[in-house]
Amino acid sequence: MISETQFHDELSIIISNAMREDVGEGDHSSLACIPSSASGKAKLLVKDEGIIAGVEFAKMVLSYVDPLLETETFIHDGQKVSRGDIVFYVSGSSQSILKAERLLLNAMQRMSAIATKTKFFVDLLDGTNTKLLDTRKTTPGIRALEKWAVKIGGGVNHRFALYDMIMLKDNHIDFAGGITEAIAKTQSYLDDIHKDLKIIVEARNLQEVEEILKSDGVYRILLDNFTFEDTKTAVSLIGDKCLTESSGNINEDTIRQYAECGVDFISSGAITHSIYNMDLSLKAI
């Protein structure tokens, strides 16, 4: 995975780009009717139920817009919330609060929805040894926020992007001339560039699992669209040679049964790409 420094750099880029997009040459609505000397206070109000996420990011946004803004936090990332809860107060320049409002709300609404869905899936795995992974099926430009939300909800981050882990999927394998060839070429490439990246290889059937197992140095085998029975067989074949991951149209009705097959991880794109934003608002008080 990427380092903490890289992750915070991503967050800084998200904030600066979002503010450029939203504010441009200035917030003329506020500039037109609110004096620059005016101060005010607002509350982050919950109008929904679930897991709150993005509180710390909201503070980063507020600090970016105006370091003099002050917050008083009552509910923290990862906690359950219900309609009517107040997450935090923010006080200071009225213009600054209004300037930050839309970005922090957009981020918190989406992050909270992802954290809520992630927690729901994680709870379905309770009592098993299987962990829930996210994927790269994220909104372009705000991946760091969405993966942060997955962690807040109790999930585990997969690779962040194309550069921090090797993942040989079906197209890589077919273009490379086969599984064994793809693995060998990858290992040679990593030696040449002096990088130590973990290698995940996708298997489409049990025959491909057996072929992957003939090569050393594979960190995890991705069992893509396997049936329950084939998943159990694959887990038995793999043993402790490497880790296992199930993926492919796994939903709330099937996730528990896949976990009970003994896989180490289950990856789900749905926890980031198929969610409904939590209803939140920032209200002046």
Contacts in CASP RR format, 6 or more apart in sequence:
PFRMAT RR
TARGET T0000
AUTHOR 0000-0000-0000
METHOD contacts of the structure
MODEL  1
MISETQFHDELSIIISNAMREDVGEGDHSSLACIPSSASGKAKLLVKDEG
IIAGVEFAKMVLSYVDPLLETETFIHDGQKVSRGDIVFYVSGSSQSILKA
ERLLLNAMQRMSAIATKTKFFVDLLDGTNTKLLDTRKTTPGIRALEKWAV
KIGGGVNHRFALYDMIMLKDNHIDFAGGITEAIAKTQSYLDDIHKDLKII
VEARNLQEVEEILKSDGVYRILLDNFTFEDTKTAVSLIGDKCLTESSGNI
NEDTIRQYAECGVDFISSGAITHSIYNMDLSLKAI
1 157 0 8 1.000
1 159 0 8 1.000
1 160 0 8 1.000
1 164 0 8 1.000
1 165 0 8 1.000
2 10 0 8 1.000
2 160 0 8 1.000
2 161 0 8 1.000
2 164 0 8 1.000
6 160 0 8 1.000
7 144 0 8 1.000
7 148 0 8 1.000
7 160 0 8 1.000
10 143 0 8 1.000
10 144 0 8 1.000
11 57 0 8 1.000
11 60 0 8 1.000
11 144 0 8 1.000
11 145 0 8 1.000
14 141 0 8 1.000
14 142 0 8 1.000
14 144 0 8 1.000
14 145 0 8 1.000
15 60 0 8 1.000
15 61 0 8 1.000
15 64 0 8 1.000
15 103 0 8 1.000
16 64 0 8 1.000
17 141 0 8 1.000
18 103 0 8 1.000
18 106 0 8 1.000
19 64 0 8 1.000
19 65 0 8 1.000
19 99 0 8 1.000
19 103 0 8 1.000
22 102 0 8 1.000
22 103 0 8 1.000
23 99 0 8 1.000
27 95 0 8 1.000
27 98 0 8 1.000
27 99 0 8 1.000
29 98 0 8 1.000
30 94 0 8 1.000
30 95 0 8 1.000
30 98 0 8 1.000
30 99 0 8 1.000
31 95 0 8 1.000
34 94 0 8 1.000
34 95 0 8 1.000
34 98 0 8 1.000
36 93 0 8 1.000
36 95 0 8 1.000
38 93 0 8 1.000
38 94 0 8 1.000
38 95 0 8 1.000
39 91 0 8 1.000
39 92 0 8 1.000
39 93 0 8 1.000
39 94 0 8 1.000
40 91 0 8 1.000
40 92 0 8 1.000
40 93 0 8 1.000
40 94 0 8 1.000
40 97 0 8 1.000
40 284 0 8 1.000
41 89 0 8 1.000
41 90 0 8 1.000
41 91 0 8 1.000
41 92 0 8 1.000
41 284 0 8 1.000
41 285 0 8 1.000
42 89 0 8 1.000
42 90 0 8 1.000
42 91 0 8 1.000
42 97 0 8 1.000
42 101 0 8 1.000
42 282 0 8 1.000
42 283 0 8 1.000
42 284 0 8 1.000
42 285 0 8 1.000
43 86 0 8 1.000
43 87 0 8 1.000
43 88 0 8 1.000
43 89 0 8 1.000
43 282 0 8 1.000
43 283 0 8 1.000
43 285 0 8 1.000
44 58 0 8 1.000
44 86 0 8 1.000
44 87 0 8 1.000
44 88 0 8 1.000
44 89 0 8 1.000
44 90 0 8 1.000
44 104 0 8 1.000
44 108 0 8 1.000
44 280 0 8 1.000
44 281 0 8 1.000
44 282 0 8 1.000
45 84 0 8 1.000
45 85 0 8 1.000
45 86 0 8 1.000
45 87 0 8 1.000
45 280 0 8 1.000
45 281 0 8 1.000
45 282 0 8 1.000
45 283 0 8 1.000
46 52 0 8 1.000
46 81 0 8 1.000
46 82 0 8 1.000
46 83 0 8 1.000
46 84 0 8 1.000
46 85 0 8 1.000
46 86 0 8 1.000
46 87 0 8 1.000
46 278 0 8 1.000
46 279 0 8 1.000
46 280 0 8 1.000
47 83 0 8 1.000
47 84 0 8 1.000
47 279 0 8 1.000
47 280 0 8 1.000
47 281 0 8 1.000
48 81 0 8 1.000
48 83 0 8 1.000
48 112 0 8 1.000
48 278 0 8 1.000
48 279 0 8 1.000
48 280 0 8 1.000
49 80 0 8 1.000
49 81 0 8 1.000
49 82 0 8 1.000
49 83 0 8 1.000
50 80 0 8 1.000
50 81 0 8 1.000
50 82 0 8 1.000
50 112 0 8 1.000
50 115 0 8 1.000
50 116 0 8 1.000
50 119 0 8 1.000
50 278 0 8 1.000
51 78 0 8 1.000
51 79 0 8 1.000
51 80 0 8 1.000
51 81 0 8 1.000
51 112 0 8 1.000
51 115 0 8 1.000
51 116 0 8 1.000
51 118 0 8 1.000
51 119 0 8 1.000
51 152 0 8 1.000
51 153 0 8 1.000
52 75 0 8 1.000
52 76 0 8 1.000
52 77 0 8 1.000
52 78 0 8 1.000
52 79 0 8 1.000
52 80 0 8 1.000
52 81 0 8 1.000
52 87 0 8 1.000
52 108 0 8 1.000
52 112 0 8 1.000
52 115 0 8 1.000
52 278 0 8 1.000
53 77 0 8 1.000
53 78 0 8 1.000
53 108 0 8 1.000
53 111 0 8 1.000
53 112 0 8 1.000
53 114 0 8 1.000
53 115 0 8 1.000
53 148 0 8 1.000
53 149 0 8 1.000
53 152 0 8 1.000
53 153 0 8 1.000
54 77 0 8 1.000
54 107 0 8 1.000
54 108 0 8 1.000
54 111 0 8 1.000
54 112 0 8 1.000
54 145 0 8 1.000
54 148 0 8 1.000
54 149 0 8 1.000
54 152 0 8 1.000
55 73 0 8 1.000
55 75 0 8 1.000
55 76 0 8 1.000
55 77 0 8 1.000
55 87 0 8 1.000
55 88 0 8 1.000
55 108 0 8 1.000
56 77 0 8 1.000
57 104 0 8 1.000
57 107 0 8 1.000
57 108 0 8 1.000
57 111 0 8 1.000
57 145 0 8 1.000
57 148 0 8 1.000
58 71 0 8 1.000
58 88 0 8 1.000
58 104 0 8 1.000
58 107 0 8 1.000
58 108 0 8 1.000
59 71 0 8 1.000
59 73 0 8 1.000
61 100 0 8 1.000
61 103 0 8 1.000
61 104 0 8 1.000
61 107 0 8 1.000
62 69 0 8 1.000
62 71 0 8 1.000
62 90 0 8 1.000
62 96 0 8 1.000
62 97 0 8 1.000
62 100 0 8 1.000
62 104 0 8 1.000
63 69 0 8 1.000
64 100 0 8 1.000
65 96 0 8 1.000
65 99 0 8 1.000
65 100 0 8 1.000
66 92 0 8 1.000
66 93 0 8 1.000
66 96 0 8 1.000
66 99 0 8 1.000
66 100 0 8 1.000
68 92 0 8 1.000
68 93 0 8 1.000
68 96 0 8 1.000
69 90 0 8 1.000
69 91 0 8 1.000
69 92 0 8 1.000
69 93 0 8 1.000
69 96 0 8 1.000
69 97 0 8 1.000
69 100 0 8 1.000
70 90 0 8 1.000
70 91 0 8 1.000
70 92 0 8 1.000
71 88 0 8 1.000
71 89 0 8 1.000
71 90 0 8 1.000
71 91 0 8 1.000
72 88 0 8 1.000
72 89 0 8 1.000
72 91 0 8 1.000
73 87 0 8 1.000
73 88 0 8 1.000
74 85 0 8 1.000
74 86 0 8 1.000
74 87 0 8 1.000
74 88 0 8 1.000
75 81 0 8 1.000
75 85 0 8 1.000
75 86 0 8 1.000
75 87 0 8 1.000
75 88 0 8 1.000
77 115 0 8 1.000
77 152 0 8 1.000
78 115 0 8 1.000
78 152 0 8 1.000
78 153 0 8 1.000
81 87 0 8 1.000
81 112 0 8 1.000
87 280 0 8 1.000
89 285 0 8 1.000
90 97 0 8 1.000
90 282 0 8 1.000
97 282 0 8 1.000
97 284 0 8 1.000
101 282 0 8 1.000
104 282 0 8 1.000
105 280 0 8 1.000
105 281 0 8 1.000
105 282 0 8 1.000
107 142 0 8 1.000
107 145 0 8 1.000
108 278 0 8 1.000
108 280 0 8 1.000
109 277 0 8 1.000
109 278 0 8 1.000
109 279 0 8 1.000
109 280 0 8 1.000
110 139 0 8 1.000
110 142 0 8 1.000
110 145 0 8 1.000
110 146 0 8 1.000
110 149 0 8 1.000
110 275 0 8 1.000
110 277 0 8 1.000
111 145 0 8 1.000
111 146 0 8 1.000
111 148 0 8 1.000
111 149 0 8 1.000
111 152 0 8 1.000
112 149 0 8 1.000
112 277 0 8 1.000
112 278 0 8 1.000
112 280 0 8 1.000
113 275 0 8 1.000
113 276 0 8 1.000
113 277 0 8 1.000
113 278 0 8 1.000
114 146 0 8 1.000
114 149 0 8 1.000
114 150 0 8 1.000
114 153 0 8 1.000
114 271 0 8 1.000
114 272 0 8 1.000
114 275 0 8 1.000
115 149 0 8 1.000
115 150 0 8 1.000
115 152 0 8 1.000
115 153 0 8 1.000
115 154 0 8 1.000
116 153 0 8 1.000
116 275 0 8 1.000
116 278 0 8 1.000
117 270 0 8 1.000
117 271 0 8 1.000
117 274 0 8 1.000
117 275 0 8 1.000
118 132 0 8 1.000
118 134 0 8 1.000
118 149 0 8 1.000
118 150 0 8 1.000
118 152 0 8 1.000
118 153 0 8 1.000
118 154 0 8 1.000
118 155 0 8 1.000
118 271 0 8 1.000
119 153 0 8 1.000
119 154 0 8 1.000
120 252 0 8 1.000
121 132 0 8 1.000
121 252 0 8 1.000
121 255 0 8 1.000
121 268 0 8 1.000
121 271 0 8 1.000
122 132 0 8 1.000
122 153 0 8 1.000
122 154 0 8 1.000
122 155 0 8 1.000
124 252 0 8 1.000
124 255 0 8 1.000
124 256 0 8 1.000
125 131 0 8 1.000
125 132 0 8 1.000
125 255 0 8 1.000
125 256 0 8 1.000
125 259 0 8 1.000
125 266 0 8 1.000
128 256 0 8 1.000
128 259 0 8 1.000
128 260 0 8 1.000
128 262 0 8 1.000
129 259 0 8 1.000
129 262 0 8 1.000
129 264 0 8 1.000
130 258 0 8 1.000
130 259 0 8 1.000
130 262 0 8 1.000
130 263 0 8 1.000
130 264 0 8 1.000
130 265 0 8 1.000
130 266 0 8 1.000
131 155 0 8 1.000
131 156 0 8 1.000
131 264 0 8 1.000
131 265 0 8 1.000
131 266 0 8 1.000
132 154 0 8 1.000
132 155 0 8 1.000
132 156 0 8 1.000
132 265 0 8 1.000
132 266 0 8 1.000
132 267 0 8 1.000
132 268 0 8 1.000
132 271 0 8 1.000
133 155 0 8 1.000
133 156 0 8 1.000
133 157 0 8 1.000
133 158 0 8 1.000
133 245 0 8 1.000
133 265 0 8 1.000
133 266 0 8 1.000
133 267 0 8 1.000
133 268 0 8 1.000
134 146 0 8 1.000
134 147 0 8 1.000
134 150 0 8 1.000
134 155 0 8 1.000
134 156 0 8 1.000
134 157 0 8 1.000
134 158 0 8 1.000
134 267 0 8 1.000
134 268 0 8 1.000
134 269 0 8 1.000
134 271 0 8 1.000
134 272 0 8 1.000
135 158 0 8 1.000
135 247 0 8 1.000
135 267 0 8 1.000
135 268 0 8 1.000
135 269 0 8 1.000
135 272 0 8 1.000
136 143 0 8 1.000
136 158 0 8 1.000
136 159 0 8 1.000
136 161 0 8 1.000
136 162 0 8 1.000
137 269 0 8 1.000
137 272 0 8 1.000
137 273 0 8 1.000
138 146 0 8 1.000
138 147 0 8 1.000
138 272 0 8 1.000
138 273 0 8 1.000
139 146 0 8 1.000
139 272 0 8 1.000
139 273 0 8 1.000
143 160 0 8 1.000
143 161 0 8 1.000
144 160 0 8 1.000
146 272 0 8 1.000
147 157 0 8 1.000
147 160 0 8 1.000
147 272 0 8 1.000
149 272 0 8 1.000
150 156 0 8 1.000
150 157 0 8 1.000
150 271 0 8 1.000
150 272 0 8 1.000
151 157 0 8 1.000
156 265 0 8 1.000
158 165 0 8 1.000
158 267 0 8 1.000
159 165 0 8 1.000
159 167 0 8 1.000
164 197 0 8 1.000
165 197 0 8 1.000
165 198 0 8 1.000
165 199 0 8 1.000
165 200 0 8 1.000
166 186 0 8 1.000
166 190 0 8 1.000
166 197 0 8 1.000
166 198 0 8 1.000
166 199 0 8 1.000
166 200 0 8 1.000
167 199 0 8 1.000
167 200 0 8 1.000
167 202 0 8 1.000
167 222 0 8 1.000
168 176 0 8 1.000
168 179 0 8 1.000
168 182 0 8 1.000
168 183 0 8 1.000
168 186 0 8 1.000
168 199 0 8 1.000
168 200 0 8 1.000
168 201 0 8 1.000
168 202 0 8 1.000
169 202 0 8 1.000
169 222 0 8 1.000
170 202 0 8 1.000
170 204 0 8 1.000
170 224 0 8 1.000
172 182 0 8 1.000
173 179 0 8 1.000
173 182 0 8 1.000
173 201 0 8 1.000
173 202 0 8 1.000
176 182 0 8 1.000
176 185 0 8 1.000
179 201 0 8 1.000
179 208 0 8 1.000
179 211 0 8 1.000
179 212 0 8 1.000
179 215 0 8 1.000
180 211 0 8 1.000
180 214 0 8 1.000
180 215 0 8 1.000
182 201 0 8 1.000
183 199 0 8 1.000
183 201 0 8 1.000
183 212 0 8 1.000
183 215 0 8 1.000
183 217 0 8 1.000
183 218 0 8 1.000
184 215 0 8 1.000
186 199 0 8 1.000
187 199 0 8 1.000
187 217 0 8 1.000
190 196 0 8 1.000
190 197 0 8 1.000
198 219 0 8 1.000
198 220 0 8 1.000
199 217 0 8 1.000
199 218 0 8 1.000
199 219 0 8 1.000
200 218 0 8 1.000
200 219 0 8 1.000
200 220 0 8 1.000
200 221 0 8 1.000
200 222 0 8 1.000
200 245 0 8 1.000
201 212 0 8 1.000
201 218 0 8 1.000
201 220 0 8 1.000
201 221 0 8 1.000
201 222 0 8 1.000
202 221 0 8 1.000
202 222 0 8 1.000
202 224 0 8 1.000
203 209 0 8 1.000
203 212 0 8 1.000
203 221 0 8 1.000
203 222 0 8 1.000
203 223 0 8 1.000
203 224 0 8 1.000
203 234 0 8 1.000
204 224 0 8 1.000
204 225 0 8 1.000
205 226 0 8 1.000
205 230 0 8 1.000
206 230 0 8 1.000
206 233 0 8 1.000
206 234 0 8 1.000
206 237 0 8 1.000
209 221 0 8 1.000
209 223 0 8 1.000
209 234 0 8 1.000
209 237 0 8 1.000
209 238 0 8 1.000
210 237 0 8 1.000
212 218 0 8 1.000
212 221 0 8 1.000
213 237 0 8 1.000
213 238 0 8 1.000
213 241 0 8 1.000
217 242 0 8 1.000
218 241 0 8 1.000
218 242 0 8 1.000
219 242 0 8 1.000
219 243 0 8 1.000
220 242 0 8 1.000
220 243 0 8 1.000
220 244 0 8 1.000
220 245 0 8 1.000
220 264 0 8 1.000
220 265 0 8 1.000
221 234 0 8 1.000
221 238 0 8 1.000
221 242 0 8 1.000
221 243 0 8 1.000
221 244 0 8 1.000
221 245 0 8 1.000
222 245 0 8 1.000
222 247 0 8 1.000
222 267 0 8 1.000
223 230 0 8 1.000
223 231 0 8 1.000
223 234 0 8 1.000
223 244 0 8 1.000
223 245 0 8 1.000
223 246 0 8 1.000
223 247 0 8 1.000
223 263 0 8 1.000
224 247 0 8 1.000
224 248 0 8 1.000
225 247 0 8 1.000
225 248 0 8 1.000
225 249 0 8 1.000
226 234 0 8 1.000
226 246 0 8 1.000
228 257 0 8 1.000
228 258 0 8 1.000
228 261 0 8 1.000
231 246 0 8 1.000
231 258 0 8 1.000
231 261 0 8 1.000
231 262 0 8 1.000
231 263 0 8 1.000
232 261 0 8 1.000
232 262 0 8 1.000
234 244 0 8 1.000
235 244 0 8 1.000
235 261 0 8 1.000
235 262 0 8 1.000
235 263 0 8 1.000
238 244 0 8 1.000
243 264 0 8 1.000
243 265 0 8 1.000
244 262 0 8 1.000
244 263 0 8 1.000
244 264 0 8 1.000
244 265 0 8 1.000
245 263 0 8 1.000
245 264 0 8 1.000
245 265 0 8 1.000
245 266 0 8 1.000
245 267 0 8 1.000
246 258 0 8 1.000
246 261 0 8 1.000
246 263 0 8 1.000
246 265 0 8 1.000
246 266 0 8 1.000
246 267 0 8 1.000
247 266 0 8 1.000
247 267 0 8 1.000
247 268 0 8 1.000
248 267 0 8 1.000
250 258 0 8 1.000
250 266 0 8 1.000
250 268 0 8 1.000
251 270 0 8 1.000
255 266 0 8 1.000
255 268 0 8 1.000
258 266 0 8 1.000
259 266 0 8 1.000
END
